[in-house]
Amino acid sequence: MAHPLIFDSMDVPAQPGGNAVMAAGQLLVTALQWSLFPTGAALIGASVVIQWFRSNLAVMPKKSQNP
């Protein structure tokens, strides 16, 4: 949500390479959005499943077989 404001505030000179800087920055931000948000959601889901397993499948200690 904030990256358009950041890119608009950047004073990229009007040179042939100026658009390349903006395009590279936009590509980087888009790649981060497409990779970090799903990774975060997967980690949250995994933590919920692990917590469920921890609370519902508690391992009982083995009884000793000594008479």
JOFEN-V100617 format. One record per backbone hydrogen bond with DSSP energy under -1.0 kcal/mol. NH is the residue of the N-H (numbers start at 1). CO is the residue of the C=O. If there is no record, write none. Layout:
BEGIN
nh=NH co=CO
nh=NH co=CO
END
This chain:
BEGIN
nh=6 co=2
nh=7 co=3
nh=8 co=4
nh=9 co=5
nh=10 co=6
nh=12 co=10
nh=15 co=13
nh=18 co=15
nh=21 co=17
nh=22 co=18
nh=23 co=19
nh=24 co=20
nh=25 co=21
nh=26 co=22
nh=27 co=23
nh=28 co=24
nh=29 co=25
nh=30 co=26
nh=31 co=27
nh=32 co=28
nh=33 co=29
nh=34 co=30
nh=35 co=31
nh=36 co=32
nh=39 co=35
nh=40 co=36
nh=41 co=37
nh=42 co=38
nh=43 co=39
nh=44 co=40
nh=45 co=41
nh=46 co=42
nh=47 co=43
nh=48 co=44
nh=49 co=45
nh=50 co=46
nh=51 co=47
nh=52 co=48
nh=53 co=49
nh=54 co=50
nh=55 co=51
nh=56 co=52
nh=57 co=53
END
